[in-house]
Amino acid sequence: MGTHNINFSEQFEFTGKVKTLSLVGIALGVLAVAYGFIAGDKVMHERTFANLLLMGYYFACVCMSGTFFLAVQYVAQAGWSASILRVPQAMAKTLPIAAVILVVIISAGLYTHNLYHHWHADGLTDPNSANYDALIAGKSVFLNVPFFLGRQVLFLGIYSIFSIIFVKFSYNEDLTGGLNSYRKSFKNACIFLVIYGFTTPIFAFDTIMSLEAHWFSTMFGWYNFAAMWVSSLATIAIIIILLRRAGYMQWVNNSHLHNLGQFIFGFSIFWTYVWFAQFLLIYYANMPEETIYFYRRFEYYKFWFFLNLAMNFLAPVLLLMDRDNKRTDAKLLFVAIVVLLGHWVDYYQMIMPGAVEDGHNGFGIIEIGTAIGFVGLFTFTVLTSLSKKPLIAKNHPLLQESLHHQL
């Protein structure tokens, strides 16, 4: 591909139908949440908070993994991705907003006792109380409100700071050229990956696994990491394909799509490996305190349980195994959408049994409306960020390798 036809100042214009639909989506989400709080009983309130946690966590995880994508590319000194970095940068730039929203949801859920009531309820740690729970009391040094919220703020704050740093250095690179900003990005990426690798399992333990505080799995953190990473890859693929269809980023070719398809394919298999390993260990041990986790999901969420596997394993493996499918934007777009929906199902069956009273596995306006609202919010914030700067990092030292990328 020649570079003489590339407009290095090309910018995305976030106007028209897409912007209107994103704002409509946000409005619908607000109405759905209001309906859940105003029209519902205690169970409905729990469902509403559970859906807010689901989408708030999903929103934050996709943006966090956008930052992770940037860090991996810098540390690997990858050339193929240099021309598409503006998309994960827009996701990373949105992370501080997603982080604040998630912390607010968690704090409100704790305050109202609609979330984390398995460890945050009156008398659970008091030996003189009728509600005393020795197991929860033993975990109270770790699972207490100040320390719990402190970890949330600390982890999300660190991820957000690195997100801003990566975006800042990339924009500086556009202005000054040279290797100084790239070297700083490389050094910060090395630090970030170490921190991220050690803290994301704890972040998943806190935010999701502690909803069922009697149960634990040492594989749960990596299971969540795989889910957030493949969801982010699918999001990047969707944005790039839709931008290309709208006439932007014409320098992106089928080989770039192939790379994204390979990542989605490979990490969908990794997600399945971790999911199955966790399930198998609990299944053959057959200990009541462990099997209760899957019993709830078989008893009340059986449809979602198997749909999760179909969407997140069978669909990407069967549809992306073929080389041509990875290089065809229509097929890759379809699989990426299935994967994104599939990991909503994944988080749904992770969160609902622990956050909502057993047997109340309703699905309707609250679930659909909250999801639409956050999709609208993500679209609005990410595309607004994307529209602020040119769509290509024109002074990235490996840009020419990316522009001539062929597999």
Stockholm file with secondary structure:
# STOCKHOLM 1.0

chainA/1-407         MGTHNINFSEQFEFTGKVKTLSLVGIALGVLAVAYGFIAGDKVMHERTFANLLLMGYYFACVCMSGTFFLAVQYVAQAGWSASILRVPQAMAKTLPIAAVILVVIISAGLYTHNLYHHWHADGLTDPNSANYDALIAGKSVFLNVPFFLGRQVLFLGIYSIFSIIFVKFSYNEDLTGGLNSYRKSFKNACIFLVIYGFTTPIFAFDTIMSLEAHWFSTMFGWYNFAAMWVSSLATIAIIIILLRRAGYMQWVNNSHLHNLGQFIFGFSIFWTYVWFAQFLLIYYANMPEETIYFYRRFEYYKFWFFLNLAMNFLAPVLLLMDRDNKRTDAKLLFVAIVVLLGHWVDYYQMIMPGAVEDGHNGFGIIEIGTAIGFVGLFTFTVLTSLSKKPLIAKNHPLLQESLHHQL
#=GR chainA/1-407 SS CCSTTCCTTCCCCCCHHHHHHHHHHHHHHHHHHHHHHHSCCHHHHHHHHHHHHHHHHHHHHHHHHHHHHHHHHHHHTCSTTGGGTHHHHHHHHHHHHHHHHHHHHHHHHHHHTSSCTTTSSTTTTCTTSTTCCHHHHHTTTTSSHHHHHHHHHHHHHHHHHHHHHHHHHHHHHHHHCSSHHHHHHHHHHHHHHHHHHHHHHHHHHHHTGGGGTTCCCTTHHHHHHHHHHHHHHHHHHHHHHHHHHTTCCTTCCHHHHHHHHHHHHHHHHHHHHHHHHHHHHHHHHCCHHHHHHHHHHHHHCHHHHHHHHIIIIIHHHHHHSSHHHHHCHHHHHHHHHHHHHHHHHHHHHHHHHHHSCTTCCCCSHHHHHHHHHHHHHHHHHHHHHHTTSCSSCTTCTTHHHHHTCCC
#=GC SS_cons         CCSTTCCTTCCCCCCHHHHHHHHHHHHHHHHHHHHHHHSCCHHHHHHHHHHHHHHHHHHHHHHHHHHHHHHHHHHHTCSTTGGGTHHHHHHHHHHHHHHHHHHHHHHHHHHHTSSCTTTSSTTTTCTTSTTCCHHHHHTTTTSSHHHHHHHHHHHHHHHHHHHHHHHHHHHHHHHHCSSHHHHHHHHHHHHHHHHHHHHHHHHHHHHTGGGGTTCCCTTHHHHHHHHHHHHHHHHHHHHHHHHHHTTCCTTCCHHHHHHHHHHHHHHHHHHHHHHHHHHHHHHHHCCHHHHHHHHHHHHHCHHHHHHHHIIIIIHHHHHHSSHHHHHCHHHHHHHHHHHHHHHHHHHHHHHHHHHSCTTCCCCSHHHHHHHHHHHHHHHHHHHHHHTTSCSSCTTCTTHHHHHTCCC
//
